[in-house]
Amino acid sequence: MTSSIPYEVYEQRAAEQRRQLHNSVVELRRTVKDKLDVRKNAREHLWPAAGAVAVLGVVLGYGLAGFFVRE
């Protein structure tokens, strides 16, 4: 049950797999850091969020004002 592949080939494959794993971890860290960057997300989504809050404020304002107006 001995393999005819030399040990150097196994070492080479292991080294390549370690490099790939290291590169994947570095890329994952970079991606997570970009996704969780508060300043970047605030710049990108400020106006849509402000618009949604404004619409929600108008809807809630009219809804609550309806309680205090007699008809």
N, CA, C and O atoms as a Tripos MOL2 file, in Angstrom:
@<TRIPOS>MOLECULE
protein
  284   283    71     0     0
PROTEIN
NO_CHARGES

@<TRIPOS>ATOM
      1 N           0.8110   -1.1920    0.0000 N.3       1 MET1
      2 CA          0.0000    0.0000    0.0000 C.3       1 MET1
      3 C           0.8560    1.2590    0.0000 C.2       1 MET1
      4 O           0.3880    2.3160    0.4230 O.2       1 MET1
      5 N           2.0550    1.1740   -0.4480 N.am      2 THR2
      6 CA          2.8900    2.3680   -0.5060 C.3       2 THR2
      7 C           2.6100    3.1170   -1.7870 C.2       2 THR2
      8 O           2.3160    2.5170   -2.8200 O.2       2 THR2
      9 N           2.7030    4.4240   -1.7130 N.am      3 SER3
     10 CA          2.4190    5.2670   -2.8570 C.3       3 SER3
     11 C           3.6880    5.4670   -3.6630 C.2       3 SER3
     12 O           4.7870    5.5010   -3.1090 O.2       3 SER3
     13 N           3.5350    5.5980   -4.9700 N.am      4 SER4
     14 CA          4.7000    5.8040   -5.8230 C.3       4 SER4
     15 C           5.0040    7.2920   -6.0110 C.2       4 SER4
     16 O           5.9370    7.6550   -6.7270 O.2       4 SER4
     17 N           4.2200    8.1380   -5.3710 N.am      5 ILE5
     18 CA          4.4400    9.5770   -5.4770 C.3       5 ILE5
     19 C           5.4650    9.9890   -4.4230 C.2       5 ILE5
     20 O           5.3240    9.6380   -3.2510 O.2       5 ILE5
     21 N           6.4780   10.7170   -4.8240 N.am      6 PRO6
     22 CA          7.4960   11.1300   -3.8440 C.3       6 PRO6
     23 C           6.9420   12.1240   -2.8270 C.2       6 PRO6
     24 O           5.9790   12.8450   -3.0920 O.2       6 PRO6
     25 N           7.5770   12.1400   -1.6590 N.am      7 TYR7
     26 CA          7.1260   13.0160   -0.5830 C.3       7 TYR7
     27 C           7.2410   14.4900   -0.9510 C.2       7 TYR7
     28 O           6.4760   15.3140   -0.4470 O.2       7 TYR7
     29 N           8.1680   14.8260   -1.8050 N.am      8 GLU8
     30 CA          8.3470   16.2190   -2.2160 C.3       8 GLU8
     31 C           7.0880   16.7540   -2.8970 C.2       8 GLU8
     32 O           6.7410   17.9250   -2.7460 O.2       8 GLU8
     33 N           6.4170   15.8980   -3.6370 N.am      9 VAL9
     34 CA          5.1860   16.3120   -4.3170 C.3       9 VAL9
     35 C           4.1120   16.6190   -3.2830 C.2       9 VAL9
     36 O           3.3760   17.5960   -3.4200 O.2       9 VAL9
     37 N           4.0210   15.7870   -2.2510 N.am     10 TYR10
     38 CA          3.0510   16.0380   -1.1780 C.3      10 TYR10
     39 C           3.3610   17.3480   -0.4540 C.2      10 TYR10
     40 O           2.4590   18.1240   -0.1360 O.2      10 TYR10
     41 N           4.6520   17.5820   -0.2010 N.am     11 GLU11
     42 CA          5.0500   18.8260    0.4560 C.3      11 GLU11
     43 C           4.7070   20.0290   -0.4140 C.2      11 GLU11
     44 O           4.2450   21.0540    0.0870 O.2      11 GLU11
     45 N           4.9310   19.9000   -1.7030 N.am     12 GLN12
     46 CA          4.6140   20.9770   -2.6320 C.3      12 GLN12
     47 C           3.1020   21.2500   -2.6480 C.2      12 GLN12
     48 O           2.6800   22.4060   -2.6010 O.2      12 GLN12
     49 N           2.3110   20.2120   -2.7120 N.am     13 ARG13
     50 CA          0.8480   20.3630   -2.6980 C.3      13 ARG13
     51 C           0.3710   21.0020   -1.3980 C.2      13 ARG13
     52 O          -0.5010   21.8710   -1.4090 O.2      13 ARG13
     53 N           0.9460   20.5700   -0.2820 N.am     14 ALA14
     54 CA          0.5640   21.1270    1.0130 C.3      14 ALA14
     55 C           0.9160   22.6080    1.0890 C.2      14 ALA14
     56 O           0.1350   23.4100    1.6010 O.2      14 ALA14
     57 N           2.0940   22.9720    0.5790 N.am     15 ALA15
     58 CA          2.5060   24.3780    0.5880 C.3      15 ALA15
     59 C           1.5680   25.2120   -0.2810 C.2      15 ALA15
     60 O           1.1970   26.3230    0.0990 O.2      15 ALA15
     61 N           1.1870   24.6920   -1.4270 N.am     16 GLU16
     62 CA          0.2590   25.4190   -2.3070 C.3      16 GLU16
     63 C          -1.1150   25.5670   -1.6570 C.2      16 GLU16
     64 O          -1.7390   26.6230   -1.7600 O.2      16 GLU16
     65 N          -1.5830   24.5280   -0.9960 N.am     17 GLN17
     66 CA         -2.8710   24.6090   -0.3060 C.3      17 GLN17
     67 C          -2.8240   25.6030    0.8450 C.2      17 GLN17
     68 O          -3.7990   26.3150    1.0860 O.2      17 GLN17
     69 N          -1.7050   25.6620    1.5550 N.am     18 ARG18
     70 CA         -1.5600   26.6560    2.6310 C.3      18 ARG18
     71 C          -1.5870   28.0650    2.0640 C.2      18 ARG18
     72 O          -2.2060   28.9550    2.6470 O.2      18 ARG18
     73 N          -0.9160   28.2800    0.9210 N.am     19 ARG19
     74 CA         -0.9380   29.6030    0.2850 C.3      19 ARG19
     75 C          -2.3500   29.9780   -0.1470 C.2      19 ARG19
     76 O          -2.7860   31.1100    0.0590 O.2      19 ARG19
     77 N          -3.0600   29.0300   -0.7430 N.am     20 GLN20
     78 CA         -4.4400   29.2960   -1.1650 C.3      20 GLN20
     79 C          -5.3220   29.6130    0.0330 C.2      20 GLN20
     80 O          -6.1340   30.5370   -0.0210 O.2      20 GLN20
     81 N          -5.1710   28.8640    1.1030 N.am     21 LEU21
     82 CA         -5.9610   29.1020    2.3070 C.3      21 LEU21
     83 C          -5.6350   30.4700    2.9020 C.2      21 LEU21
     84 O          -6.5350   31.2030    3.3100 O.2      21 LEU21
     85 N          -4.3590   30.8090    2.9500 N.am     22 HIS22
     86 CA         -3.9520   32.1130    3.4680 C.3      22 HIS22
     87 C          -4.5520   33.2360    2.6190 C.2      22 HIS22
     88 O          -5.0770   34.2110    3.1570 O.2      22 HIS22
     89 N          -4.4730   33.0970    1.2970 N.am     23 ASN23
     90 CA         -5.0350   34.1180    0.4090 C.3      23 ASN23
     91 C          -6.5470   34.2330    0.5720 C.2      23 ASN23
     92 O          -7.0970   35.3330    0.5130 O.2      23 ASN23
     93 N          -7.2150   33.1100    0.7740 N.am     24 SER24
     94 CA         -8.6640   33.1400    0.9770 C.3      24 SER24
     95 C          -9.0160   33.8550    2.2720 C.2      24 SER24
     96 O          -9.9720   34.6300    2.3090 O.2      24 SER24
     97 N          -8.2650   33.6090    3.3230 N.am     25 VAL25
     98 CA         -8.5240   34.2600    4.6080 C.3      25 VAL25
     99 C          -8.2740   35.7600    4.5020 C.2      25 VAL25
    100 O          -9.0530   36.5570    5.0260 O.2      25 VAL25
    101 N          -7.1980   36.1490    3.8300 N.am     26 VAL26
    102 CA         -6.8960   37.5700    3.6560 C.3      26 VAL26
    103 C          -8.0080   38.2440    2.8630 C.2      26 VAL26
    104 O          -8.4400   39.3430    3.2110 O.2      26 VAL26
    105 N          -8.4720   37.5980    1.8050 N.am     27 GLU27
    106 CA         -9.5600   38.1650    0.9960 C.3      27 GLU27
    107 C         -10.8530   38.2570    1.8030 C.2      27 GLU27
    108 O         -11.5790   39.2450    1.6890 O.2      27 GLU27
    109 N         -11.1490   37.2510    2.6070 N.am     28 LEU28
    110 CA        -12.3480   37.2760    3.4510 C.3      28 LEU28
    111 C         -12.2770   38.4110    4.4600 C.2      28 LEU28
    112 O         -13.2620   39.1210    4.6630 O.2      28 LEU28
    113 N         -11.1310   38.5890    5.0890 N.am     29 ARG29
    114 CA        -10.9630   39.6910    6.0420 C.3      29 ARG29
    115 C         -11.1810   41.0350    5.3660 C.2      29 ARG29
    116 O         -11.8520   41.9090    5.9140 O.2      29 ARG29
    117 N         -10.6200   41.2020    4.1830 N.am     30 ARG30
    118 CA        -10.7640   42.4580    3.4490 C.3      30 ARG30
    119 C         -12.2320   42.6990    3.0880 C.2      30 ARG30
    120 O         -12.7270   43.8190    3.2060 O.2      30 ARG30
    121 N         -12.9120   41.6620    2.6560 N.am     31 THR31
    122 CA        -14.3190   41.7940    2.2790 C.3      31 THR31
    123 C         -15.1760   42.1500    3.4920 C.2      31 THR31
    124 O         -16.0340   43.0290    3.4080 O.2      31 THR31
    125 N         -14.9510   41.4770    4.6130 N.am     32 VAL32
    126 CA        -15.7240   41.7590    5.8230 C.3      32 VAL32
    127 C         -15.4470   43.1730    6.3100 C.2      32 VAL32
    128 O         -16.3630   43.8810    6.7280 O.2      32 VAL32
    129 N         -14.1870   43.5830    6.2560 N.am     33 LYS33
    130 CA        -13.8270   44.9410    6.6840 C.3      33 LYS33
    131 C         -14.5270   45.9820    5.8100 C.2      33 LYS33
    132 O         -15.0040   46.9980    6.3150 O.2      33 LYS33
    133 N         -14.5880   45.7330    4.5010 N.am     34 ASP34
    134 CA        -15.2880   46.6560    3.6060 C.3      34 ASP34
    135 C         -16.7830   46.6930    3.8930 C.2      34 ASP34
    136 O         -17.3860   47.7660    3.8840 O.2      34 ASP34
    137 N         -17.3830   45.5470    4.1450 N.am     35 LYS35
    138 CA        -18.8250   45.4880    4.4070 C.3      35 LYS35
    139 C         -19.1990   46.1590    5.7180 C.2      35 LYS35
    140 O         -20.2920   46.7130    5.8360 O.2      35 LYS35
    141 N         -18.3110   46.1190    6.7040 N.am     36 LEU36
    142 CA        -18.6070   46.6730    8.0190 C.3      36 LEU36
    143 C         -18.0490   48.0820    8.2160 C.2      36 LEU36
    144 O         -18.0680   48.6020    9.3310 O.2      36 LEU36
    145 N         -17.5540   48.7010    7.1460 N.am     37 ASP37
    146 CA        -17.0240   50.0620    7.2400 C.3      37 ASP37
    147 C         -18.1880   51.0410    7.3650 C.2      37 ASP37
    148 O         -18.9270   51.2630    6.4060 O.2      37 ASP37
    149 N         -18.3460   51.6240    8.5500 N.am     38 VAL38
    150 CA        -19.4920   52.4790    8.8440 C.3      38 VAL38
    151 C         -19.4750   53.7340    7.9870 C.2      38 VAL38
    152 O         -20.5050   54.1210    7.4370 O.2      38 VAL38
    153 N         -18.3290   54.3680    7.8680 N.am     39 ARG39
    154 CA        -18.2540   55.6140    7.0820 C.3      39 ARG39
    155 C         -18.6060   55.3730    5.6140 C.2      39 ARG39
    156 O         -19.3450   56.1520    5.0130 O.2      39 ARG39
    157 N         -18.0810   54.3070    5.0490 N.am     40 LYS40
    158 CA        -18.3660   53.9920    3.6460 C.3      40 LYS40
    159 C         -19.8490   53.6930    3.4570 C.2      40 LYS40
    160 O         -20.4700   54.1880    2.5150 O.2      40 LYS40
    161 N         -20.4150   52.8890    4.3440 N.am     41 ASN41
    162 CA        -21.8370   52.5580    4.2360 C.3      41 ASN41
    163 C         -22.7080   53.7820    4.4340 C.2      41 ASN41
    164 O         -23.7360   53.9210    3.7710 O.2      41 ASN41
    165 N         -22.3160   54.6720    5.3350 N.am     42 ALA42
    166 CA        -23.0980   55.8890    5.5670 C.3      42 ALA42
    167 C         -23.0730   56.7770    4.3240 C.2      42 ALA42
    168 O         -24.0990   57.3430    3.9470 O.2      42 ALA42
    169 N         -21.9150   56.9000    3.6880 N.am     43 ARG43
    170 CA        -21.8340   57.7080    2.4620 C.3      43 ARG43
    171 C         -22.6800   57.1110    1.3500 C.2      43 ARG43
    172 O         -23.3530   57.8410    0.6220 O.2      43 ARG43
    173 N         -22.6530   55.7910    1.2100 N.am     44 GLU44
    174 CA        -23.3640   55.1390    0.1090 C.3      44 GLU44
    175 C         -24.8740   55.1370    0.3070 C.2      44 GLU44
    176 O         -25.6210   55.2180   -0.6690 O.2      44 GLU44
    177 N         -25.3330   55.0490    1.5360 N.am     45 HIS45
    178 CA        -26.7580   54.8350    1.7860 C.3      45 HIS45
    179 C         -27.4320   55.9780    2.5380 C.2      45 HIS45
    180 O         -28.5380   55.8050    3.0490 O.2      45 HIS45
    181 N         -26.7950   57.1290    2.6150 N.am     46 LEU46
    182 CA        -27.3490   58.2330    3.3820 C.3      46 LEU46
    183 C         -28.6520   58.7470    2.7750 C.2      46 LEU46
    184 O         -29.6530   58.8570    3.4830 O.2      46 LEU46
    185 N         -28.6610   59.0600    1.4920 N.am     47 TRP47
    186 CA        -29.8580   59.6540    0.8860 C.3      47 TRP47
    187 C         -31.0370   58.6920    0.8090 C.2      47 TRP47
    188 O         -32.1590   59.1070    1.1000 O.2      47 TRP47
    189 N         -30.8430   57.4240    0.4320 N.am     48 PRO48
    190 CA        -31.9900   56.5040    0.4760 C.3      48 PRO48
    191 C         -32.5510   56.3260    1.8900 C.2      48 PRO48
    192 O         -33.7660   56.2540    2.0750 O.2      48 PRO48
    193 N         -31.6680   56.2560    2.8790 N.am     49 ALA49
    194 CA        -32.1310   56.1070    4.2600 C.3      49 ALA49
    195 C         -32.8680   57.3600    4.7160 C.2      49 ALA49
    196 O         -33.8980   57.2700    5.3830 O.2      49 ALA49
    197 N         -32.3380   58.5340    4.3560 N.am     50 ALA50
    198 CA        -33.0030   59.7830    4.7370 C.3      50 ALA50
    199 C         -34.3720   59.8840    4.0730 C.2      50 ALA50
    200 O         -35.3280   60.3380    4.7020 O.2      50 ALA50
    201 N         -34.4790   59.4740    2.8290 N.am     51 GLY51
    202 CA        -35.7690   59.4910    2.1420 C.3      51 GLY51
    203 C         -36.7710   58.5570    2.7850 C.2      51 GLY51
    204 O         -37.9370   58.9120    2.9560 O.2      51 GLY51
    205 N         -36.3210   57.3640    3.1440 N.am     52 ALA52
    206 CA        -37.2230   56.3960    3.7830 C.3      52 ALA52
    207 C         -37.6880   56.9120    5.1400 C.2      52 ALA52
    208 O         -38.8560   56.7470    5.4920 O.2      52 ALA52
    209 N         -36.8030   57.5270    5.8980 N.am     53 VAL53
    210 CA        -37.1750   58.0730    7.2030 C.3      53 VAL53
    211 C         -38.1450   59.2380    7.0370 C.2      53 VAL53
    212 O         -39.0700   59.3950    7.8340 O.2      53 VAL53
    213 N         -37.9370   60.0540    6.0070 N.am     54 ALA54
    214 CA        -38.8430   61.1810    5.7730 C.3      54 ALA54
    215 C         -40.2460   60.6890    5.4210 C.2      54 ALA54
    216 O         -41.2380   61.2050    5.9370 O.2      54 ALA54
    217 N         -40.3240   59.6950    4.5440 N.am     55 VAL55
    218 CA        -41.6280   59.1390    4.1730 C.3      55 VAL55
    219 C         -42.2980   58.5100    5.3970 C.2      55 VAL55
    220 O         -43.4960   58.6950    5.6110 O.2      55 VAL55
    221 N         -41.5500   57.7880    6.1790 N.am     56 LEU56
    222 CA        -42.0960   57.1720    7.3850 C.3      56 LEU56
    223 C         -42.5850   58.2350    8.3630 C.2      56 LEU56
    224 O         -43.6250   58.0620    9.0000 O.2      56 LEU56
    225 N         -41.8420   59.3360    8.4860 N.am     57 GLY57
    226 CA        -42.2590   60.4260    9.3600 C.3      57 GLY57
    227 C         -43.5490   61.0670    8.9090 C.2      57 GLY57
    228 O         -44.4080   61.3840    9.7320 O.2      57 GLY57
    229 N         -43.6980   61.2640    7.6070 N.am     58 VAL58
    230 CA        -44.9340   61.8600    7.0830 C.3      58 VAL58
    231 C         -46.1150   60.9300    7.3290 C.2      58 VAL58
    232 O         -47.1750   61.3780    7.7670 O.2      58 VAL58
    233 N         -45.9450   59.6560    7.0540 N.am     59 VAL59
    234 CA        -47.0320   58.6930    7.2410 C.3      59 VAL59
    235 C         -47.4250   58.6110    8.7130 C.2      59 VAL59
    236 O         -48.6120   58.6430    9.0410 O.2      59 VAL59
    237 N         -46.4450   58.5060    9.5940 N.am     60 LEU60
    238 CA        -46.7530   58.4410   11.0260 C.3      60 LEU60
    239 C         -47.3480   59.7560   11.5250 C.2      60 LEU60
    240 O         -48.2330   59.7470   12.3810 O.2      60 LEU60
    241 N         -46.8760   60.8730   11.0060 N.am     61 GLY61
    242 CA        -47.4110   62.1710   11.4060 C.3      61 GLY61
    243 C         -48.8820   62.3110   11.0490 C.2      61 GLY61
    244 O         -49.6870   62.7490   11.8710 O.2      61 GLY61
    245 N         -49.2320   61.9390    9.8260 N.am     62 TYR62
    246 CA        -50.6430   62.0030    9.4460 C.3      62 TYR62
    247 C         -51.4830   61.0010   10.2410 C.2      62 TYR62
    248 O         -52.6260   61.2830   10.6010 O.2      62 TYR62
    249 N         -50.9120   59.8460   10.5070 N.am     63 GLY63
    250 CA        -51.6450   58.8450   11.2800 C.3      63 GLY63
    251 C         -51.9060   59.2910   12.7020 C.2      63 GLY63
    252 O         -53.0180   59.1320   13.2050 O.2      63 GLY63
    253 N         -50.9060   59.8430   13.3540 N.am     64 LEU64
    254 CA        -51.0840   60.3150   14.7260 C.3      64 LEU64
    255 C         -51.9400   61.5720   14.7830 C.2      64 LEU64
    256 O         -52.6890   61.7670   15.7400 O.2      64 LEU64
    257 N         -51.8380   62.4170   13.7790 N.am     65 ALA65
    258 CA        -52.6520   63.6340   13.7640 C.3      65 ALA65
    259 C         -54.1320   63.2790   13.6300 C.2      65 ALA65
    260 O         -54.9930   64.0230   14.0990 O.2      65 ALA65
    261 N         -54.4230   62.1720   13.0070 N.am     66 GLY66
    262 CA        -55.7980   61.7240   12.8630 C.3      66 GLY66
    263 C         -56.4740   61.4490   14.1950 C.2      66 GLY66
    264 O         -57.6950   61.5680   14.2930 O.2      66 GLY66
    265 N         -55.7320   61.0930   15.2040 N.am     67 PHE67
    266 CA        -56.2960   60.8570   16.5340 C.3      67 PHE67
    267 C         -56.7700   62.1410   17.1970 C.2      67 PHE67
    268 O         -57.7050   62.1080   17.9970 O.2      67 PHE67
    269 N         -56.1570   63.2530   16.8870 N.am     68 PHE68
    270 CA        -56.4360   64.5130   17.5720 C.3      68 PHE68
    271 C         -57.3800   65.4210   16.8080 C.2      68 PHE68
    272 O         -57.7880   66.4600   17.3280 O.2      68 PHE68
    273 N         -57.7290   65.0610   15.6040 N.am     69 VAL69
    274 CA        -58.6270   65.8830   14.7910 C.3      69 VAL69
    275 C         -60.0330   65.3090   14.8920 C.2      69 VAL69
    276 O         -60.2360   64.1100   14.7060 O.2      69 VAL69
    277 N         -61.0070   66.1740   15.1880 N.am     70 ARG70
    278 CA        -62.3970   65.7150   15.2500 C.3      70 ARG70
    279 C         -63.0320   65.8970   13.8720 C.2      70 ARG70
    280 O         -62.8330   66.9090   13.2000 O.2      70 ARG70
    281 N         -63.7660   64.9300   13.4940 N.am     71 GLU71
    282 CA        -64.5010   65.0540   12.2350 C.3      71 GLU71
    283 C         -65.9420   64.7000   12.4190 C.2      71 GLU71
    284 O         -66.7170   64.7470   11.4640 O.2      71 GLU71
@<TRIPOS>BOND
     1     1     2 1
     2     2     3 1
     3     3     4 2
     4     3     5 am
     5     5     6 1
     6     6     7 1
     7     7     8 2
     8     7     9 am
     9     9    10 1
    10    10    11 1
    11    11    12 2
    12    11    13 am
    13    13    14 1
    14    14    15 1
    15    15    16 2
    16    15    17 am
    17    17    18 1
    18    18    19 1
    19    19    20 2
    20    19    21 am
    21    21    22 1
    22    22    23 1
    23    23    24 2
    24    23    25 am
    25    25    26 1
    26    26    27 1
    27    27    28 2
    28    27    29 am
    29    29    30 1
    30    30    31 1
    31    31    32 2
    32    31    33 am
    33    33    34 1
    34    34    35 1
    35    35    36 2
    36    35    37 am
    37    37    38 1
    38    38    39 1
    39    39    40 2
    40    39    41 am
    41    41    42 1
    42    42    43 1
    43    43    44 2
    44    43    45 am
    45    45    46 1
    46    46    47 1
    47    47    48 2
    48    47    49 am
    49    49    50 1
    50    50    51 1
    51    51    52 2
    52    51    53 am
    53    53    54 1
    54    54    55 1
    55    55    56 2
    56    55    57 am
    57    57    58 1
    58    58    59 1
    59    59    60 2
    60    59    61 am
    61    61    62 1
    62    62    63 1
    63    63    64 2
    64    63    65 am
    65    65    66 1
    66    66    67 1
    67    67    68 2
    68    67    69 am
    69    69    70 1
    70    70    71 1
    71    71    72 2
    72    71    73 am
    73    73    74 1
    74    74    75 1
    75    75    76 2
    76    75    77 am
    77    77    78 1
    78    78    79 1
    79    79    80 2
    80    79    81 am
    81    81    82 1
    82    82    83 1
    83    83    84 2
    84    83    85 am
    85    85    86 1
    86    86    87 1
    87    87    88 2
    88    87    89 am
    89    89    90 1
    90    90    91 1
    91    91    92 2
    92    91    93 am
    93    93    94 1
    94    94    95 1
    95    95    96 2
    96    95    97 am
    97    97    98 1
    98    98    99 1
    99    99   100 2
   100    99   101 am
   101   101   102 1
   102   102   103 1
   103   103   104 2
   104   103   105 am
   105   105   106 1
   106   106   107 1
   107   107   108 2
   108   107   109 am
   109   109   110 1
   110   110   111 1
   111   111   112 2
   112   111   113 am
   113   113   114 1
   114   114   115 1
   115   115   116 2
   116   115   117 am
   117   117   118 1
   118   118   119 1
   119   119   120 2
   120   119   121 am
   121   121   122 1
   122   122   123 1
   123   123   124 2
   124   123   125 am
   125   125   126 1
   126   126   127 1
   127   127   128 2
   128   127   129 am
   129   129   130 1
   130   130   131 1
   131   131   132 2
   132   131   133 am
   133   133   134 1
   134   134   135 1
   135   135   136 2
   136   135   137 am
   137   137   138 1
   138   138   139 1
   139   139   140 2
   140   139   141 am
   141   141   142 1
   142   142   143 1
   143   143   144 2
   144   143   145 am
   145   145   146 1
   146   146   147 1
   147   147   148 2
   148   147   149 am
   149   149   150 1
   150   150   151 1
   151   151   152 2
   152   151   153 am
   153   153   154 1
   154   154   155 1
   155   155   156 2
   156   155   157 am
   157   157   158 1
   158   158   159 1
   159   159   160 2
   160   159   161 am
   161   161   162 1
   162   162   163 1
   163   163   164 2
   164   163   165 am
   165   165   166 1
   166   166   167 1
   167   167   168 2
   168   167   169 am
   169   169   170 1
   170   170   171 1
   171   171   172 2
   172   171   173 am
   173   173   174 1
   174   174   175 1
   175   175   176 2
   176   175   177 am
   177   177   178 1
   178   178   179 1
   179   179   180 2
   180   179   181 am
   181   181   182 1
   182   182   183 1
   183   183   184 2
   184   183   185 am
   185   185   186 1
   186   186   187 1
   187   187   188 2
   188   187   189 am
   189   189   190 1
   190   190   191 1
   191   191   192 2
   192   191   193 am
   193   193   194 1
   194   194   195 1
   195   195   196 2
   196   195   197 am
   197   197   198 1
   198   198   199 1
   199   199   200 2
   200   199   201 am
   201   201   202 1
   202   202   203 1
   203   203   204 2
   204   203   205 am
   205   205   206 1
   206   206   207 1
   207   207   208 2
   208   207   209 am
   209   209   210 1
   210   210   211 1
   211   211   212 2
   212   211   213 am
   213   213   214 1
   214   214   215 1
   215   215   216 2
   216   215   217 am
   217   217   218 1
   218   218   219 1
   219   219   220 2
   220   219   221 am
   221   221   222 1
   222   222   223 1
   223   223   224 2
   224   223   225 am
   225   225   226 1
   226   226   227 1
   227   227   228 2
   228   227   229 am
   229   229   230 1
   230   230   231 1
   231   231   232 2
   232   231   233 am
   233   233   234 1
   234   234   235 1
   235   235   236 2
   236   235   237 am
   237   237   238 1
   238   238   239 1
   239   239   240 2
   240   239   241 am
   241   241   242 1
   242   242   243 1
   243   243   244 2
   244   243   245 am
   245   245   246 1
   246   246   247 1
   247   247   248 2
   248   247   249 am
   249   249   250 1
   250   250   251 1
   251   251   252 2
   252   251   253 am
   253   253   254 1
   254   254   255 1
   255   255   256 2
   256   255   257 am
   257   257   258 1
   258   258   259 1
   259   259   260 2
   260   259   261 am
   261   261   262 1
   262   262   263 1
   263   263   264 2
   264   263   265 am
   265   265   266 1
   266   266   267 1
   267   267   268 2
   268   267   269 am
   269   269   270 1
   270   270   271 1
   271   271   272 2
   272   271   273 am
   273   273   274 1
   274   274   275 1
   275   275   276 2
   276   275   277 am
   277   277   278 1
   278   278   279 1
   279   279   280 2
   280   279   281 am
   281   281   282 1
   282   282   283 1
   283   283   284 2
@<TRIPOS>SUBSTRUCTURE
     1 MET1         2 RESIDUE 1 A MET
     2 THR2         6 RESIDUE 1 A THR
     3 SER3        10 RESIDUE 1 A SER
     4 SER4        14 RESIDUE 1 A SER
     5 ILE5        18 RESIDUE 1 A ILE
     6 PRO6        22 RESIDUE 1 A PRO
     7 TYR7        26 RESIDUE 1 A TYR
     8 GLU8        30 RESIDUE 1 A GLU
     9 VAL9        34 RESIDUE 1 A VAL
    10 TYR10       38 RESIDUE 1 A TYR
    11 GLU11       42 RESIDUE 1 A GLU
    12 GLN12       46 RESIDUE 1 A GLN
    13 ARG13       50 RESIDUE 1 A ARG
    14 ALA14       54 RESIDUE 1 A ALA
    15 ALA15       58 RESIDUE 1 A ALA
    16 GLU16       62 RESIDUE 1 A GLU
    17 GLN17       66 RESIDUE 1 A GLN
    18 ARG18       70 RESIDUE 1 A ARG
    19 ARG19       74 RESIDUE 1 A ARG
    20 GLN20       78 RESIDUE 1 A GLN
    21 LEU21       82 RESIDUE 1 A LEU
    22 HIS22       86 RESIDUE 1 A HIS
    23 ASN23       90 RESIDUE 1 A ASN
    24 SER24       94 RESIDUE 1 A SER
    25 VAL25       98 RESIDUE 1 A VAL
    26 VAL26      102 RESIDUE 1 A VAL
    27 GLU27      106 RESIDUE 1 A GLU
    28 LEU28      110 RESIDUE 1 A LEU
    29 ARG29      114 RESIDUE 1 A ARG
    30 ARG30      118 RESIDUE 1 A ARG
    31 THR31      122 RESIDUE 1 A THR
    32 VAL32      126 RESIDUE 1 A VAL
    33 LYS33      130 RESIDUE 1 A LYS
    34 ASP34      134 RESIDUE 1 A ASP
    35 LYS35      138 RESIDUE 1 A LYS
    36 LEU36      142 RESIDUE 1 A LEU
    37 ASP37      146 RESIDUE 1 A ASP
    38 VAL38      150 RESIDUE 1 A VAL
    39 ARG39      154 RESIDUE 1 A ARG
    40 LYS40      158 RESIDUE 1 A LYS
    41 ASN41      162 RESIDUE 1 A ASN
    42 ALA42      166 RESIDUE 1 A ALA
    43 ARG43      170 RESIDUE 1 A ARG
    44 GLU44      174 RESIDUE 1 A GLU
    45 HIS45      178 RESIDUE 1 A HIS
    46 LEU46      182 RESIDUE 1 A LEU
    47 TRP47      186 RESIDUE 1 A TRP
    48 PRO48      190 RESIDUE 1 A PRO
    49 ALA49      194 RESIDUE 1 A ALA
    50 ALA50      198 RESIDUE 1 A ALA
    51 GLY51      202 RESIDUE 1 A GLY
    52 ALA52      206 RESIDUE 1 A ALA
    53 VAL53      210 RESIDUE 1 A VAL
    54 ALA54      214 RESIDUE 1 A ALA
    55 VAL55      218 RESIDUE 1 A VAL
    56 LEU56      222 RESIDUE 1 A LEU
    57 GLY57      226 RESIDUE 1 A GLY
    58 VAL58      230 RESIDUE 1 A VAL
    59 VAL59      234 RESIDUE 1 A VAL
    60 LEU60      238 RESIDUE 1 A LEU
    61 GLY61      242 RESIDUE 1 A GLY
    62 TYR62      246 RESIDUE 1 A TYR
    63 GLY63      250 RESIDUE 1 A GLY
    64 LEU64      254 RESIDUE 1 A LEU
    65 ALA65      258 RESIDUE 1 A ALA
    66 GLY66      262 RESIDUE 1 A GLY
    67 PHE67      266 RESIDUE 1 A PHE
    68 PHE68      270 RESIDUE 1 A PHE
    69 VAL69      274 RESIDUE 1 A VAL
    70 ARG70      278 RESIDUE 1 A ARG
    71 GLU71      282 RESIDUE 1 A GLU
